Amino acid sequence: MDPLLIANIKQKAIDATAPNAVFEPGSFFPWASAIFFVVSVALIWLMIKAGKGKNYGD
């Protein structure tokens, strides 16, 4: 088979599975989601830490 035809078939498959390239490697989405996860965990941890030892029900 012609190598150009194989590359074209692969490119068509990539375009069909990821038309907007959001989940493509090297894009901004994985970094943004990882940073958001770390910040969320840190804020939840700070809220739990700040609430220890306080009796709000009294």
Secondary structure, 3 states (H helix, E strand, C coil): CCHHHHHHHHHHHHHHHCCCCCCCCCCHHHHHHHHHHHHHHHHHHHHHHHHCCCCCCC
